[in-house]
Amino acid sequence: MELGSQAAGIGALADDTRRALYEYVVAQPGPVGREQAAAALGMAQHNVNFHLDRLVSEGLLGVEYRRLSGKSGPGAGRPSKLYRRGTREFVVSLPPRRYDLVGDILAAAVTRVAEGVPLPQALHEVAREEGRAVGGAADGVPAHEPLAAVAQVLGGQGYEPHLEAGVVVLNNCPFDSLARKHTTLVCGLNRDFVQGVAEGLGCGTVSACLDPEPGRCCVKARIED
């Protein structure tokens, strides 16, 4: 979830000057030069330079170089440093939420439904495949400890897991508001996703099941008997 990195980036906007510069740059139709930003906001040039470069270092803004005169060749002058919105996306949610993940699953399922697959089957297949992809891409997990491996990967997805008497208990539901409104649908694909993670890790003895408790995710994972 990169909470530290995400929080640091967004935290840079707590400064009034940086926030004003960021809002100005991203509102413009094209890249913005330092002089333009300083003039527009009535700020000192040296102050603007420092804060713009801080926004770049945090990934909030990107940089390109271009001669504003449009000329090229000898005598055209040095290219100007221009600022634009950065390509990195910032999302900080406490507790963690993964509505992007459930959105991807639902969108892919709708595509399969349009191809003639029944909706329940499409949701089951897509959620499981997404989980397998996440599990299969994981590195550095304790493969000899299946439950610990599953817990570690789910921790990276925002589930806040812990092991309790041989069961992976998930303290947080990344799909909370949707699960409250559409419990059967979302909890079902949640279980399939967790099962897919276990399969992607090669933890074939781990089974995900619905076992809801107040204030926790409805899914738990345990070793099959």
Residue frames as a rotation matrix with the C-alpha (Angstrom) as fourth column:
MET 1
0.561 0.828 0.000 0.00
0.828 -0.561 0.000 0.00
0.000 0.000 -1.000 0.00
GLU 2
-0.363 -0.819 0.445 3.08
0.773 -0.531 -0.347 2.30
0.521 0.218 0.825 0.32
LEU 3
0.635 0.716 -0.289 1.40
0.750 -0.482 0.452 4.28
0.184 -0.504 -0.844 3.09
GLY 4
0.182 -0.639 -0.747 4.57
0.601 -0.529 0.599 6.13
-0.778 -0.558 0.288 4.07
SER 5
-0.790 -0.522 0.322 5.35
0.546 -0.359 0.757 7.23
-0.279 0.774 0.569 0.53
GLN 6
-0.165 0.828 0.536 1.76
0.765 -0.235 0.600 8.17
0.623 0.509 -0.594 -0.23
ALA 7
0.657 0.443 -0.610 1.39
0.749 -0.478 0.459 10.13
-0.088 -0.759 -0.645 3.00
ALA 8
-0.218 -0.822 -0.526 4.67
0.590 -0.540 0.600 11.98
-0.778 -0.179 0.602 2.42
GLY 9
-0.761 -0.055 0.647 3.55
0.625 -0.329 0.708 13.06
0.174 0.943 0.285 -1.03
ILE 10
0.216 0.928 0.304 0.17
0.659 -0.368 0.655 14.32
0.720 0.059 -0.691 0.08
GLY 11
0.470 -0.089 -0.878 1.72
0.819 -0.328 0.471 15.81
-0.330 -0.941 -0.081 3.22
ALA 12
-0.643 -0.754 0.132 3.77
0.740 -0.567 0.362 18.12
-0.198 0.331 0.923 1.00
LEU 13
-0.366 0.599 0.712 0.51
0.455 -0.552 0.698 19.90
0.812 0.580 -0.071 0.17
ALA 14
0.363 0.471 -0.804 -0.05
0.931 -0.137 0.339 20.85
0.050 -0.871 -0.489 3.80
ASP 15
-0.547 -0.605 -0.578 2.21
0.562 -0.778 0.281 23.84
-0.620 -0.171 0.766 3.15
ASP 16
0.401 0.821 -0.407 0.05
0.260 -0.528 -0.809 26.74
-0.879 0.218 -0.424 1.87
THR 17
0.033 -0.466 -0.884 2.60
-0.746 -0.600 0.288 27.87
-0.665 0.650 -0.368 -0.70
ARG 18
-0.907 -0.401 0.130 3.14
-0.239 0.742 0.627 24.42
-0.348 0.537 -0.768 -2.18
ARG 19
-0.326 0.862 0.387 -0.59
0.647 0.502 -0.574 23.76
-0.689 0.063 -0.722 -2.28
ALA 20
0.459 0.485 -0.744 -1.22
-0.139 -0.788 -0.600 27.05
-0.877 0.379 -0.294 -4.11
LEU 21
-0.341 -0.678 -0.651 1.51
-0.816 -0.131 0.563 26.26
-0.467 0.723 -0.509 -6.63
TYR 22
-0.882 0.042 0.470 0.24
0.166 0.960 0.225 22.74
-0.442 0.276 -0.854 -7.19
GLU 23
0.055 0.996 0.077 -3.33
0.575 0.031 -0.818 23.91
-0.816 0.089 -0.571 -7.71
TYR 24
0.339 0.016 -0.941 -2.16
-0.526 -0.826 -0.203 26.60
-0.780 0.564 -0.271 -10.14
VAL 25
-0.651 -0.703 -0.285 0.02
-0.634 0.298 0.713 24.26
-0.417 0.645 -0.640 -12.21
VAL 26
-0.814 0.321 0.484 -2.56
0.400 0.914 0.066 21.49
-0.422 0.247 -0.872 -12.59
ALA 27
0.198 0.945 -0.258 -5.27
0.390 -0.318 -0.864 24.01
-0.899 0.071 -0.432 -13.53
GLN 28
-0.070 -0.291 -0.954 -3.32
-0.655 -0.708 0.264 25.29
-0.753 0.643 -0.141 -16.55
PRO 29
0.856 0.501 -0.128 -3.86
-0.404 0.494 -0.770 23.87
-0.323 0.711 0.625 -20.05
GLY 30
0.676 -0.694 -0.247 -0.13
0.110 0.426 -0.898 23.30
0.729 0.580 0.364 -20.56
PRO 31
0.178 -0.709 -0.682 3.18
0.954 0.294 -0.057 23.11
0.241 -0.641 0.729 -18.69
VAL 32
0.960 0.229 0.159 4.04
0.158 -0.916 0.369 26.11
0.230 -0.329 -0.916 -16.52
GLY 33
0.028 -0.988 0.150 7.36
0.417 -0.124 -0.900 27.92
0.909 0.088 0.408 -16.16
ARG 34
-0.281 -0.230 -0.932 8.76
0.959 -0.043 -0.279 29.22
0.024 -0.972 0.233 -12.89
GLU 35
-0.990 -0.130 -0.059 8.42
0.130 -0.991 0.003 32.85
-0.059 -0.005 0.998 -13.90
GLN 36
-0.468 0.882 0.052 4.81
-0.173 -0.149 0.974 32.34
0.866 0.447 0.222 -14.95
ALA 37
0.153 0.518 -0.842 3.90
0.721 0.524 0.453 30.68
0.676 -0.676 -0.293 -11.65
ALA 38
-0.550 -0.446 -0.706 5.68
0.818 -0.456 -0.349 33.36
-0.166 -0.770 0.616 -9.62
ALA 39
-0.972 0.188 0.141 3.93
-0.128 -0.927 0.352 36.18
0.197 0.324 0.925 -11.48
ALA 40
-0.260 0.947 -0.189 0.50
0.012 0.199 0.980 34.54
0.965 0.253 -0.063 -11.32
LEU 41
0.408 0.426 -0.808 0.66
0.721 0.392 0.571 33.97
0.560 -0.815 -0.147 -7.57
GLY 42
0.681 -0.157 0.715 2.64
-0.301 -0.950 0.079 37.06
0.667 -0.269 -0.695 -6.62
MET 43
0.923 -0.384 -0.015 5.48
0.217 0.488 0.846 35.07
-0.317 -0.784 0.534 -5.08
ALA 44
0.339 -0.897 -0.284 9.21
-0.771 -0.438 0.463 35.58
-0.540 0.062 -0.840 -4.98
GLN 45
0.482 -0.165 -0.861 11.06
-0.733 0.463 -0.499 33.68
0.481 0.871 0.103 -7.71
HIS 46
-0.585 -0.803 -0.114 13.48
-0.596 0.521 -0.611 31.89
0.550 -0.290 -0.783 -5.37
ASN 47
-0.502 0.494 0.710 10.60
-0.647 0.330 -0.687 30.76
-0.573 -0.805 0.154 -3.16
VAL 48
0.579 0.747 -0.326 8.66
-0.754 0.339 -0.563 29.40
-0.310 0.572 0.760 -6.14
ASN 49
0.085 -0.628 -0.774 11.70
-0.743 0.477 -0.469 27.49
0.664 0.615 -0.426 -7.43
PHE 50
-0.810 -0.445 0.383 12.20
-0.580 0.511 -0.634 25.72
0.087 -0.736 -0.672 -4.11
HIS 51
-0.271 0.788 0.553 8.60
-0.543 0.349 -0.764 24.67
-0.795 -0.507 0.334 -3.66
LEU 52
0.576 0.438 -0.691 8.08
-0.817 0.279 -0.504 23.56
-0.028 0.855 0.518 -7.26
ASP 53
-0.212 -0.739 -0.639 11.13
-0.646 0.597 -0.476 21.32
0.733 0.312 -0.604 -7.04
ARG 54
-0.786 0.030 0.617 9.87
-0.535 0.469 -0.703 19.90
-0.310 -0.883 -0.352 -3.73
LEU 55
0.281 0.956 0.085 6.60
-0.686 0.262 -0.679 18.99
-0.671 0.132 0.729 -5.46
VAL 56
0.400 -0.242 -0.884 8.60
-0.777 0.423 -0.467 17.27
0.487 0.873 -0.019 -8.19
SER 57
-0.661 -0.751 -0.003 10.65
-0.615 0.544 -0.571 15.29
0.430 -0.375 -0.821 -5.65
GLU 58
-0.576 0.526 0.626 7.42
-0.451 0.434 -0.780 14.02
-0.681 -0.732 -0.013 -4.06
GLY 59
-0.867 0.176 0.466 6.03
0.443 0.701 0.559 12.95
-0.228 0.691 -0.686 -7.44
LEU 60
0.020 0.937 -0.348 3.19
0.501 -0.311 -0.808 15.47
-0.865 -0.158 -0.475 -7.43
LEU 61
0.707 0.133 -0.695 4.57
-0.458 -0.663 -0.593 17.39
-0.539 0.737 -0.408 -10.40
GLY 62
0.446 -0.590 0.673 6.54
0.778 0.627 0.034 16.34
-0.442 0.509 0.738 -13.43
VAL 63
0.170 -0.523 -0.835 9.13
-0.218 -0.847 0.486 18.31
-0.961 0.100 -0.258 -15.42
GLU 64
0.506 -0.191 0.841 9.91
0.835 0.356 -0.421 18.89
-0.219 0.915 0.339 -19.07
TYR 65
-0.223 -0.668 -0.709 12.34
0.253 -0.743 0.620 21.22
-0.941 -0.041 0.335 -20.83
ARG 66
0.248 0.356 0.901 11.40
0.964 0.003 -0.266 23.37
-0.098 0.935 -0.342 -23.80
ARG 67
-0.873 -0.481 -0.083 12.47
0.455 -0.864 0.216 26.63
-0.175 0.150 0.973 -25.44
LEU 68
-0.039 0.936 -0.350 9.52
0.591 -0.261 -0.764 28.94
-0.806 -0.236 -0.543 -24.98
SER 69
-0.244 -0.115 -0.963 10.64
-0.496 -0.838 0.226 31.10
-0.833 0.533 0.147 -27.91
GLY 70
0.784 0.537 0.311 10.09
-0.067 0.571 -0.818 28.22
-0.617 0.621 0.484 -30.30
LYS 71
0.575 -0.652 -0.495 13.54
-0.787 -0.275 -0.553 28.81
0.224 0.707 -0.671 -31.79
SER 72
0.886 -0.381 0.265 16.22
0.253 0.875 0.412 26.16
-0.388 -0.298 0.872 -32.13
GLY 73
0.513 -0.771 0.379 19.90
0.668 0.081 -0.739 26.03
0.539 0.632 0.557 -32.90
PRO 74
-0.472 -0.804 -0.362 22.72
0.871 -0.361 -0.335 28.36
0.138 -0.473 0.870 -31.84
GLY 75
-0.953 0.025 0.301 21.54
-0.053 -0.995 -0.086 31.49
0.297 -0.098 0.950 -30.12
ALA 76
-0.125 0.986 -0.110 18.12
0.044 0.116 0.992 30.07
0.991 0.120 -0.057 -29.26
GLY 77
-0.156 0.020 0.987 18.92
-0.902 -0.411 -0.134 30.09
0.403 -0.911 0.083 -25.57
ARG 78
-0.971 -0.235 0.040 18.64
-0.223 0.842 -0.491 27.40
0.082 -0.486 -0.870 -22.94
PRO 79
-0.305 0.906 -0.294 15.42
0.247 0.374 0.894 25.38
0.920 0.200 -0.338 -22.65
SER 80
-0.324 0.304 0.896 13.13
-0.826 -0.552 -0.112 26.46
0.460 -0.777 0.430 -19.83
LYS 81
-0.975 0.058 -0.215 12.19
0.164 0.843 -0.513 24.13
0.151 -0.535 -0.831 -17.01
LEU 82
-0.392 0.913 0.111 8.42
-0.716 -0.378 0.587 23.59
0.578 0.151 0.802 -17.16
TYR 83
-0.927 0.110 0.358 6.13
-0.234 0.576 -0.783 21.93
-0.292 -0.810 -0.508 -14.64
ARG 84
-0.253 0.876 -0.411 3.01
-0.661 0.153 0.734 19.83
0.706 0.457 0.541 -15.16
ARG 85
0.549 0.517 0.656 0.94
-0.830 0.432 0.353 17.38
-0.101 -0.738 0.667 -13.15
GLY 86
-0.590 -0.776 0.222 2.90
-0.763 0.626 0.163 14.26
-0.266 -0.074 -0.961 -12.22
THR 87
-0.239 0.468 -0.851 1.85
-0.610 0.610 0.507 10.87
0.756 0.640 0.140 -13.54
ARG 88
-0.881 -0.136 -0.453 1.86
0.225 0.723 -0.654 9.23
0.416 -0.678 -0.606 -10.12
GLU 89
0.122 0.971 0.208 -1.49
-0.114 -0.194 0.974 8.77
0.986 -0.143 0.087 -8.39
PHE 90
-0.902 -0.384 0.199 -1.90
-0.200 -0.036 -0.979 9.37
0.383 -0.923 -0.044 -4.66
VAL 91
0.247 0.965 -0.086 -4.56
-0.295 0.160 0.942 7.67
0.923 -0.207 0.325 -2.58
VAL 92
-0.892 -0.451 -0.027 -4.43
-0.101 0.256 -0.961 7.54
0.441 -0.855 -0.274 1.19
SER 93
0.207 0.975 0.083 -7.30
-0.496 0.031 0.868 5.92
0.844 -0.220 0.490 3.05
LEU 94
-0.898 -0.435 -0.060 -7.31
-0.146 0.426 -0.893 5.01
0.414 -0.793 -0.446 6.72
PRO 95
0.067 -0.499 0.864 -8.37
-0.119 0.856 0.504 2.31
-0.991 -0.137 -0.002 7.21
PRO 96
-0.824 -0.499 -0.266 -7.14
-0.305 -0.005 0.952 1.08
-0.477 0.866 -0.148 3.82
ARG 97
0.365 0.918 0.154 -9.72
-0.194 0.237 -0.952 0.76
-0.910 0.318 0.265 1.05
ARG 98
-0.782 -0.604 0.153 -9.29
-0.029 0.280 0.960 -0.92
-0.623 0.746 -0.236 -2.34
TYR 99
0.289 0.954 -0.073 -12.31
-0.073 -0.054 -0.996 0.20
-0.955 0.293 0.053 -4.31
ASP 100
0.026 -0.367 -0.930 -10.09
-0.974 -0.220 0.059 0.23
-0.226 0.904 -0.363 -7.40
LEU 101
-0.903 -0.414 0.115 -9.59
-0.394 0.905 0.162 -3.51
-0.171 0.101 -0.980 -7.00
VAL 102
-0.399 0.828 0.393 -13.27
0.362 0.536 -0.763 -4.35
-0.842 -0.162 -0.514 -6.61
GLY 103
0.354 0.495 -0.793 -14.01
-0.498 -0.618 -0.608 -1.99
-0.791 0.611 0.028 -9.52
ASP 104
-0.449 -0.605 -0.658 -11.60
-0.889 0.230 0.395 -3.89
-0.088 0.763 -0.641 -11.77
ILE 105
-0.918 0.126 0.377 -13.19
0.065 0.983 -0.172 -7.19
-0.392 -0.133 -0.910 -10.79
LEU 106
-0.008 1.000 -0.026 -16.71
0.228 -0.023 -0.973 -5.96
-0.974 -0.013 -0.228 -11.45
ALA 107
0.233 0.054 -0.971 -15.77
-0.784 -0.581 -0.220 -4.36
-0.576 0.812 -0.093 -14.78
ALA 108
-0.739 -0.567 -0.364 -14.05
-0.673 0.606 0.424 -7.53
-0.020 0.559 -0.829 -15.99
ALA 109
-0.727 0.548 0.414 -17.03
0.287 0.790 -0.541 -9.61
-0.624 -0.274 -0.732 -14.87
VAL 110
0.251 0.840 -0.482 -19.45
-0.197 -0.443 -0.875 -7.37
-0.948 0.314 0.054 -16.79
THR 111
-0.191 -0.407 -0.893 -17.33
-0.957 -0.127 0.262 -7.87
-0.221 0.904 -0.365 -19.90
ARG 112
-0.982 -0.186 0.036 -17.67
-0.178 0.970 0.167 -11.64
-0.066 0.157 -0.985 -19.54
VAL 113
-0.310 0.943 0.122 -21.40
0.250 0.204 -0.946 -11.35
-0.917 -0.263 -0.299 -18.95
ALA 114
0.238 0.357 -0.904 -21.65
-0.695 -0.587 -0.415 -9.48
-0.679 0.727 0.108 -22.27
GLU 115
-0.528 -0.516 -0.675 -19.94
-0.836 0.457 0.304 -12.49
0.151 0.724 -0.673 -23.85
GLY 116
0.164 0.764 -0.625 -22.61
-0.540 0.599 0.591 -14.82
0.826 0.240 0.510 -22.46
VAL 117
-0.648 -0.414 -0.639 -21.10
0.303 0.630 -0.715 -15.96
0.699 -0.657 -0.283 -19.13
PRO 118
0.482 0.843 -0.241 -23.63
0.562 -0.086 0.822 -15.99
0.672 -0.532 -0.515 -16.25
LEU 119
0.439 -0.282 0.853 -22.95
-0.440 -0.895 -0.069 -13.19
0.783 -0.345 -0.517 -13.75
PRO 120
0.847 -0.147 0.511 -22.28
-0.465 0.261 0.846 -15.40
-0.257 -0.954 0.153 -10.68
GLN 121
0.716 -0.607 0.345 -19.80
0.655 0.755 -0.032 -17.49
-0.241 0.248 0.938 -12.67
ALA 122
0.440 -0.548 0.711 -18.12
0.417 -0.576 -0.703 -14.40
0.795 0.606 -0.025 -14.13
LEU 123
0.628 -0.174 0.759 -17.66
-0.632 -0.683 0.367 -12.81
0.454 -0.710 -0.539 -10.68
HIS 124
0.867 -0.278 0.414 -16.29
-0.108 0.706 0.700 -16.04
-0.487 -0.652 0.581 -9.23
GLU 125
0.618 -0.645 0.450 -13.82
0.785 0.484 -0.386 -16.55
0.031 0.591 0.806 -12.08
VAL 126
0.427 -0.463 0.777 -12.56
0.193 -0.793 -0.578 -12.98
0.883 0.397 -0.249 -12.29
ALA 127
0.730 -0.132 0.671 -12.12
-0.649 -0.444 0.618 -12.49
0.216 -0.886 -0.410 -8.54
ARG 128
0.821 -0.425 0.381 -10.21
0.149 0.804 0.576 -15.76
-0.551 -0.416 0.723 -8.28
GLU 129
0.524 -0.638 0.565 -8.02
0.792 0.121 -0.598 -14.93
0.313 0.760 0.569 -11.25
GLU 130
0.538 -0.301 0.787 -7.23
-0.234 -0.951 -0.204 -11.50
0.810 -0.074 -0.582 -9.82
GLY 131
0.800 -0.221 0.558 -6.25
-0.549 0.104 0.829 -13.10
-0.241 -0.970 -0.038 -6.54
ARG 132
0.733 -0.556 0.392 -4.04
0.581 0.811 0.064 -15.65
-0.354 0.181 0.918 -8.31
ALA 133
0.495 -0.552 0.671 -2.27
0.465 -0.484 -0.741 -12.83
0.734 0.678 0.017 -10.14
VAL 134
0.596 -0.249 0.764 -1.58
-0.636 -0.726 0.259 -10.99
0.490 -0.640 -0.591 -6.87
GLY 135
0.797 -0.274 0.539 -0.37
-0.283 0.618 0.733 -14.16
-0.534 -0.736 0.415 -5.14
GLY 136
0.729 -0.502 0.466 1.73
0.677 0.628 -0.382 -15.21
-0.101 0.594 0.798 -8.11
ALA 137
0.486 -0.533 0.693 3.50
0.207 -0.700 -0.684 -11.85
0.849 0.475 -0.230 -8.23
ALA 138
0.928 -0.073 0.365 4.44
-0.364 -0.378 0.851 -11.84
0.076 -0.923 -0.378 -4.53
ASP 139
0.190 -0.936 -0.298 8.10
-0.002 0.303 -0.953 -12.04
0.982 0.181 0.056 -3.56
GLY 140
-0.656 -0.673 0.341 9.81
-0.319 -0.162 -0.934 -12.88
0.683 -0.722 -0.109 -0.29
VAL 141
0.312 0.817 0.485 6.89
-0.882 0.059 0.467 -14.73
0.353 -0.573 0.739 1.31
PRO 142
-0.525 -0.520 0.674 7.43
-0.766 0.634 -0.108 -17.69
-0.371 -0.573 -0.731 3.67
ALA 143
-0.136 0.505 -0.853 6.32
-0.816 0.431 0.385 -20.44
0.561 0.748 0.354 1.28
HIS 144
-0.675 -0.182 -0.715 6.90
0.133 0.923 -0.360 -23.11
0.726 -0.338 -0.599 3.95
GLU 145
-0.785 0.489 -0.381 4.31
0.386 -0.096 -0.917 -21.39
-0.485 -0.867 -0.113 6.16
PRO 146
-0.557 0.549 0.623 1.14
0.741 -0.010 0.672 -21.17
0.375 0.836 -0.401 4.04
LEU 147
0.498 0.819 -0.285 -0.97
0.862 -0.430 0.269 -19.13
0.097 -0.380 -0.920 6.43
ALA 148
0.137 -0.537 -0.832 1.84
0.424 -0.728 0.539 -16.67
-0.895 -0.427 0.128 7.11
ALA 149
-0.827 -0.446 0.344 2.40
0.469 -0.208 0.858 -16.32
-0.311 0.871 0.381 3.37
VAL 150
-0.142 0.870 0.471 -1.27
0.854 -0.133 0.504 -15.61
0.501 0.474 -0.724 2.71
ALA 151
0.589 0.358 -0.725 -1.37
0.743 -0.592 0.312 -13.12
-0.317 -0.722 -0.614 5.59
GLN 152
-0.320 -0.809 -0.493 1.68
0.438 -0.587 0.680 -11.28
-0.840 0.001 0.543 4.32
VAL 153
-0.839 0.022 0.544 0.26
0.528 -0.212 0.823 -10.84
0.133 0.977 0.166 0.82
LEU 154
0.169 0.979 0.114 -3.18
0.849 -0.203 0.488 -9.81
0.501 0.014 -0.865 2.07
GLY 155
0.210 -0.188 -0.960 -1.49
0.726 -0.628 0.282 -7.26
-0.655 -0.755 0.005 4.31
GLY 156
-0.802 -0.585 -0.123 -0.23
0.315 -0.589 0.744 -5.56
-0.508 0.558 0.656 1.16
GLN 157
-0.621 0.663 0.418 -3.82
0.494 -0.083 0.866 -5.37
0.609 0.744 -0.276 -0.09
GLY 158
-0.586 0.319 0.745 -5.10
-0.504 -0.863 -0.026 -3.54
0.634 -0.391 0.667 2.97
TYR 159
0.236 0.772 -0.590 -6.73
0.027 0.601 0.799 -6.42
0.971 -0.205 0.121 4.88
GLU 160
-0.113 -0.388 0.915 -4.72
-0.885 -0.379 -0.270 -5.87
0.452 -0.840 -0.301 8.09
PRO 161
0.551 0.377 -0.745 -4.41
-0.186 0.925 0.331 -9.62
0.813 -0.044 0.580 8.80
HIS 162
-0.263 -0.697 0.667 -3.16
-0.958 0.103 -0.269 -11.47
0.119 -0.710 -0.694 11.82
LEU 163
-0.365 0.056 -0.929 -2.87
-0.118 0.987 0.105 -15.13
0.923 0.148 -0.354 12.75
GLU 164
-0.295 0.393 0.871 -5.18
-0.954 -0.171 -0.246 -16.26
0.053 -0.904 0.425 15.50
ALA 165
-0.058 0.234 0.971 -5.29
-0.494 0.838 -0.231 -19.91
-0.867 -0.493 0.067 16.59
GLY 166
-0.621 -0.327 0.713 -4.31
0.334 0.712 0.617 -21.21
-0.709 0.622 -0.333 13.16
VAL 167
0.336 0.769 0.543 -6.63
0.911 -0.121 -0.394 -18.89
-0.237 0.628 -0.741 11.26
VAL 168
-0.829 -0.487 0.274 -5.85
0.548 -0.804 0.229 -15.80
0.109 0.340 0.934 9.17
VAL 169
0.202 0.872 -0.445 -8.22
0.881 -0.361 -0.307 -13.18
-0.429 -0.330 -0.841 10.59
LEU 170
-0.479 -0.301 0.825 -8.70
0.734 -0.653 0.188 -10.04
0.481 0.695 0.534 8.50
ASN 171
-0.446 0.248 -0.860 -9.25
0.730 -0.456 -0.510 -6.99
-0.518 -0.855 0.022 10.66
ASN 172
-0.362 0.264 -0.894 -10.15
-0.350 -0.928 -0.132 -4.67
-0.864 0.265 0.428 7.79
CYS 173
0.237 0.484 0.842 -12.42
0.737 0.475 -0.480 -5.00
-0.633 0.735 -0.244 4.77
PRO 174
-0.771 -0.605 -0.199 -10.90
0.324 -0.642 0.695 -3.10
-0.548 0.472 0.691 1.82
PHE 175
-0.770 0.554 0.316 -14.35
0.274 -0.161 0.948 -2.99
0.576 0.817 -0.028 0.22
ASP 176
-0.884 0.313 -0.346 -16.20
0.381 0.056 -0.923 -1.82
-0.269 -0.948 -0.169 3.34
SER 177
-0.533 0.738 -0.413 -18.89
-0.521 -0.671 -0.527 0.58
-0.666 -0.066 0.743 2.06
LEU 178
-0.334 0.392 -0.857 -19.74
-0.835 0.298 0.462 -1.64
0.436 0.870 0.228 -0.91
ALA 179
-0.801 -0.010 -0.599 -19.86
0.158 0.961 -0.227 -4.70
0.578 -0.276 -0.768 1.33
ARG 180
-0.836 0.522 -0.170 -22.34
0.069 -0.207 -0.976 -2.97
-0.544 -0.828 0.136 3.60
LYS 181
-0.238 0.766 -0.598 -24.65
-0.815 -0.492 -0.306 -2.11
-0.528 0.414 0.741 0.71
HIS 182
0.485 0.314 -0.816 -24.21
-0.786 0.565 -0.249 -5.26
0.383 0.763 0.521 -1.39
THR 183
0.157 -0.499 0.852 -23.12
-0.871 0.337 0.358 -7.83
-0.466 -0.798 -0.382 1.17
THR 184
0.615 0.128 0.778 -23.78
0.034 0.981 -0.189 -11.08
-0.787 0.143 0.600 -0.66
LEU 185
0.960 -0.229 0.164 -22.20
0.159 -0.040 -0.987 -9.90
0.233 0.973 -0.002 -3.91
VAL 186
0.474 -0.826 0.304 -19.10
-0.664 -0.563 -0.492 -8.24
0.577 0.031 -0.816 -2.46
CYS 187
0.222 -0.403 0.888 -18.40
-0.830 0.400 0.389 -10.77
-0.511 -0.823 -0.246 0.27
GLY 188
0.818 0.120 0.562 -18.62
0.122 0.919 -0.374 -13.56
-0.562 0.375 0.737 -2.29
LEU 189
0.808 -0.561 0.178 -16.07
0.151 -0.094 -0.984 -12.03
0.569 0.822 0.009 -4.63
ASN 190
0.376 -0.666 0.644 -13.94
-0.894 -0.444 0.062 -11.12
0.244 -0.599 -0.762 -1.60
ARG 191
0.489 -0.148 0.860 -13.78
-0.400 0.838 0.372 -14.78
-0.775 -0.526 0.350 -0.59
ASP 192
0.894 -0.136 0.427 -12.92
0.421 0.579 -0.698 -15.78
-0.152 0.804 0.574 -4.15
PHE 193
0.672 -0.688 0.274 -10.16
-0.369 -0.632 -0.682 -13.16
0.642 0.357 -0.678 -4.29
VAL 194
0.268 -0.573 0.774 -8.59
-0.935 0.038 0.352 -14.40
-0.231 -0.819 -0.526 -1.04
GLN 195
0.644 0.001 0.765 -8.81
0.012 1.000 -0.012 -17.99
-0.765 0.017 0.644 -2.26
GLY 196
0.925 -0.301 0.231 -7.12
0.246 0.014 -0.969 -16.92
0.288 0.954 0.087 -5.48
VAL 197
0.468 -0.788 0.401 -4.27
-0.817 -0.558 -0.143 -15.32
0.337 -0.260 -0.905 -3.52
ALA 198
0.293 -0.323 0.900 -3.67
-0.597 0.673 0.437 -18.61
-0.746 -0.666 0.004 -1.72
GLU 199
0.779 0.044 0.626 -3.70
0.370 0.773 -0.515 -20.50
-0.507 0.633 0.586 -5.01
GLY 200
0.868 -0.470 0.159 -1.37
-0.118 -0.507 -0.854 -17.99
0.482 0.722 -0.496 -6.65
LEU 201
0.265 -0.774 0.575 1.08
-0.964 -0.216 0.154 -18.51
0.005 -0.595 -0.804 -3.79
GLY 202
-0.242 -0.301 -0.923 0.89
-0.409 0.894 -0.184 -22.27
0.880 0.333 -0.339 -4.26
CYS 203
-0.865 0.009 0.502 -0.74
-0.492 0.184 -0.851 -22.68
-0.100 -0.983 -0.155 -0.85
GLY 204
-0.499 0.682 -0.535 -3.19
-0.347 0.408 0.844 -25.35
0.794 0.607 0.032 -1.93
THR 205
-0.524 0.297 -0.798 -4.01
0.712 0.667 -0.220 -26.40
0.467 -0.684 -0.561 1.62
VAL 206
-0.896 0.182 -0.405 -5.37
0.133 -0.760 -0.636 -22.96
-0.424 -0.624 0.656 2.53
SER 207
-0.371 0.859 0.353 -9.11
0.853 0.165 0.495 -22.44
0.367 0.485 -0.794 2.23
ALA 208
-0.974 0.152 0.171 -10.91
-0.190 -0.954 -0.231 -19.09
0.128 -0.257 0.958 2.34
CYS 209
-0.420 0.877 -0.235 -14.37
0.830 0.476 0.292 -19.09
0.368 -0.073 -0.927 3.87
LEU 210
-0.174 0.483 0.858 -17.07
-0.202 -0.870 0.449 -16.66
0.964 -0.095 0.249 4.92
ASP 211
-0.029 0.114 -0.993 -17.07
0.912 0.409 0.021 -16.24
0.408 -0.905 -0.116 8.69
PRO 212
-0.022 0.023 0.999 -18.24
0.138 -0.990 0.025 -12.70
0.990 0.138 0.019 9.45
GLU 213
-0.103 -0.006 -0.995 -17.63
0.994 -0.025 -0.103 -10.94
-0.024 -1.000 0.009 12.75
PRO 214
0.887 0.460 -0.017 -18.59
0.461 -0.887 0.013 -7.37
-0.009 -0.020 -1.000 13.70
GLY 215
0.772 -0.557 -0.306 -15.89
-0.419 -0.808 0.414 -4.88
-0.479 -0.192 -0.857 12.77
ARG 216
-0.311 -0.898 0.311 -13.87
-0.249 0.393 0.885 -7.36
-0.917 0.198 -0.345 10.69
CYS 217
-0.493 0.077 -0.866 -13.72
-0.863 0.078 0.499 -8.59
0.107 0.994 0.028 7.11
CYS 218
0.494 0.831 0.257 -16.21
-0.840 0.532 -0.106 -11.38
-0.224 -0.163 0.961 6.44
VAL 219
0.714 -0.282 -0.641 -13.48
-0.241 0.761 -0.603 -13.71
0.658 0.584 0.475 5.13
LYS 220
0.430 -0.682 0.591 -11.08
-0.706 0.153 0.691 -15.90
-0.562 -0.715 -0.416 7.06
ALA 221
0.406 -0.380 -0.831 -8.45
-0.630 0.543 -0.555 -18.33
0.662 0.749 -0.019 5.78
ARG 222
0.318 -0.281 0.906 -7.43
-0.781 0.464 0.418 -21.59
-0.537 -0.840 -0.071 7.41
ILE 223
-0.767 -0.586 -0.263 -5.75
-0.641 0.674 0.368 -24.89
-0.038 0.450 -0.892 6.60
GLU 224
0.207 0.851 -0.482 -8.18
-0.816 0.422 0.395 -27.46
0.540 0.312 0.782 5.24
ASP 225
0.131 -0.081 0.988 -8.70
-0.758 0.634 0.153 -30.54
-0.639 -0.769 0.022 7.39
